[in-house]
Amino acid sequence: MVPKDDRYNLIFKIVSILLAILMYVFVANERGTDLERIFDNMTVQVRGMGSDLVLVQKPGNVQVSLRGPVDTLSPQDIGVYVDLSGAKPGEHLLPVQVSVPNGVTVLNVKPGRVKVKVDNRDEKQVPVQVNLLGSPASGFIALDPVLKPSQIVVKGGASVLQNIQRVYVNIDLRGTDHNLSENLPVKLLDKQGNVITDPSLSVIPASVDVLIPVVKDLPAKTVPVKVDVQGTPAKGYQVGQVIAEPAMVKIMAQLASLKPIEYVLTEPIDLSQAKTSVAKEVPVRVPAGVNWVQPTTVQVVVQIGPGQGEMEIADVPVTLTNVPGELQAVASPASVNLRVAGPGEVMARLTPRDVRAYVDLSGLGKGTHTVEVKVQTPERTTVTGITPASVTITLN
C-alpha cells in the first residue's frame, strides 16, 4: 500500500506535466495565429526603368493590408513597387506590386494602380541672367555683372527642359556704394513666366558667384580690344585670324585720361612654336589713368595653320598631247614659266620635276592654232600664274 504523502506527490507531478503540455500547445497555437495588419503611406518604388529615361511624375503612396505573422513586421520588410521595364516616354497607369516575407499574404493594396510619367533623359546648357533690384547710392553706378560660372547645366526630362525660358539670380543694389559679391541660388522660369520647382530637375551648379562692380559715376567710352600676340609659330605655320569676344570694352576715367585712349590691349599671348589654334580667356590691361574696364576679360581665338609658300619655276617644257595622226606639231614657245603656291611644308619639297605643262591637240587640223596651256601640280598646291598662258601650235 502506497503511503498517503507519496500519493499526493505523484498526483502533483502528473498535474504539473499536464499543465506544461497545455502551456506548450497554447504558445504553439499563439505563434501560428494569422493576424491582419494595415500599413499606411507606403512609398511606391520604381524598378526596371531604362537609364535613358527620367522619372518626371513619381507614384503616390499606397495602403497595404497583410495577413500572417505580421506583429513584428516593419515597413522596411515590405517591398512596394511598380515595374517600368520596357516603358517608353509618357504617362503610364501601372499595377502596384508588393513583395513580402514567407508566410505573409497580401490582402489588399489601395490604390491598386498608380500613375507615373517618364521622359527621355536630357540636359541643357543655359546662360544665367542677373536681375538688379533697386539702384546704387547717389553718384554711383552699377557696371555689368560678372558671373562664375556664367552658364549652368540643367538635367532632367526633355519636355521639361524645353519649357525652360530663362535662368536668373536676384541681387539687391538699393543704396549700395561699393562692389557687391555674393553666391546666389539660380531660379528657373518657364515659358509662361512661372518659377519651375520640378524636383526631377538637377541644376549644376545650383548657385553662382556674382560680382556687381559699383563705381563712382565717371565719363566713359567704348574702345576696341587688340590682342597682344607674341612669339612665332613653328616653322611652316603662320598666324591667321585673331578674334576677341567681345571686340569692344567700356572704360571709365577722368575726361583728361579718357580722351587719348583709342584701344586697349590684352595681356600677352605667347605663340612660340605653336602648331594649333589657341583659344583662351585673357585679361584686359587697364591703361594708366583708367578707373575701370568692363569686362575685365575677353575670350580670344588665334587661328594657326600651315603657312602658305609660293615658288617661281622657269622654263617648264610644254608637252604636246593627242597630236593628230600623220601630222607634226611644233609649239612656240616650247616652254613656259609657272608660279605655284601651297602650304609651306609642301612647297619646301617642291621641285621642277613635280609639275607638268601641256597642251591638248585633240580635234585640231593642219595649220596654226593658239592653244591654252594646262598644268598639273602636286596635291594641295595651286597654279597662280602661267607665262605665257597659251602657245602657238603649228601642225604640218
Summary of the structure (lengths in Angstrom):
residues: 396
radius of gyration: 43.9
end to end distance: 165.7
largest distance: 165.7
contacts: 1088
relative contact order: 0.08
helix: 12%
strand: 54%
